[in-house]
């Protein structure tokens, strides 16, 4: 190799070395290593991490800023909040994986951190369940305050299509509305929800509709007690914005999808209505197309359809609802055209 060629390649080598040194320096501090270990369990906010570490918010924010600048974690702004997660690609992601592989997860400090984070997430879930219990009877009315439910339900039926469904799973079934909406399409169906109050309403609604081929059960949407690959259609309707870790719920849903089956997700597009956090237990202020695509593809599915149902522009507090339809990539359905559209 000529001197000129070696010299020309040196900037890239120097850049790679500088980047690695910066990453190692950024991670080489006890609190930052603790932060990386915590984020290995999923996304978290500054507030959550501050409570877990029992340190001041400015101090934690400074650590997070350094880790972000080094490419080890990603910052996801969302209204007045920001979520942080481990880098998922690039040199930073590889460095994080190598560092975490070297950590002793049984270290007392890391064990205590995980316990505190688990307790915090349990508290968030309890707050949401209390909200559900207080609003179970009027849940459908609350939903109607946003995008008209009739338009959303028409879009759901259109996305599912007319092909018969052998087994349907509705995750976070709530009042059981999806089970009644799609009753003419499936042979059998199961609805899962954490809230006893919601399940009581759902059972009453199913009985009133005369549906004996659908039933509901209590279950955790992030740890489903259903068979792997047991359902040819799985629905997550207006659930993800209540969760600390939506990506985990999507992975669990994808696990339940049968070969060639489909996953239908309905939720809000990104918005800035902060009162939904404090008054309605929302943890996330909507989801963008690319963010959802990344989660779906990471779960082993292919995104086939995206459809936005815009809010009425004359009403300030109305929200846009997005419908995402994903397909299991193990078997392509010959009679289902692949479609990608966005309003």
Phi, psi and omega in degrees: 000136182286159178301322182297320181290318178299315181298320181294330182277346185298321179302321179295316179298314180299319180298317180296317180296316180298318180297317180293318179298318178299317180296316181293321177296320181294321182278343187280057179207136188307314182295322181290324175295322177296320178297317178298318179296321178293317182289345174294342179269359180131177182292154178206157178267168176300318181301314179300312184292326177297317180294319181294314184278346182058042177237165182292152180297317178301322181292314180295318179300322179295316177299316181295323179298316180295318179294324178292314180297331179278357178079014181274333177226166178242141177257129183240095180297142180207097185062227179275358178257170171215134175260147178240145176213163178295148175301139184253350180209166179085183183297325180299319180297317180295321179295317179299315180300317180295319180294315181295328177296334182271348181283144173271104184292348176269004176302132184306323180294315181291323177298315180296320178300314180297320180297318179294320178294317177299318179295322180294316179294324177296322178294319176300316180296321179295321177299317180295318180295322177297321177295315179300317181298320181287337186242007186304314185295328182251025186298315180296326178294320178297319180296326183291348178288347182256229178296136180309127186297329180299321180292320179296316182293324176296320179294323178296313180296322179293319181293319180293324179081183186263356181296133181301144180249121179289309183223129181240139177240125177249109184270125186072052191295337177061239181278002181081016185298320180296323180296324177279324181299321184255018185301330181279358184255336188247157174276318176214158182209152178229135174246136182239135177206152179278333189273123175299321181296316177298317181296325177297316178296317181299316180299319179296320180293320179294320179295318180296328179276356180069032182264106178258003177257012177228140176218163181237156179212158177280141179187159180269124184292342179261002177208072187290136176261055177235163182292146175291131178064032187263351187231132179274348169221129177238133183240135171236098187254112176052051182239319191300330183287353175268355190257147172289328185228077181301325182299322179295319179296323178293320178297318178296319178297317180298325178298329182277349182284131178287159175307127182081000181279185186225152175240124179249123180242132176233125180198181182280146169285165180305139181209176182237027182276086185298333182297340178292334176290309188280327185260338185230018171064020177288136176263332182234140180263063175084174186221135178277163182301312185290325177298315180293320178301316181298316179295318181295314181292324177295335178275000176093015180245165176248134179283122183255328186214137172228127180221124177266136174248096189296150175287161175288123186294339182281349182248118186298322189256027174262148189245153172275134177254138177244140176249124175244131176241123180242151181238142174293131187276357183289330177221123176274132180279116184294329184267008178245107178294141178280130186222134174226113181222153179213134180289000000 
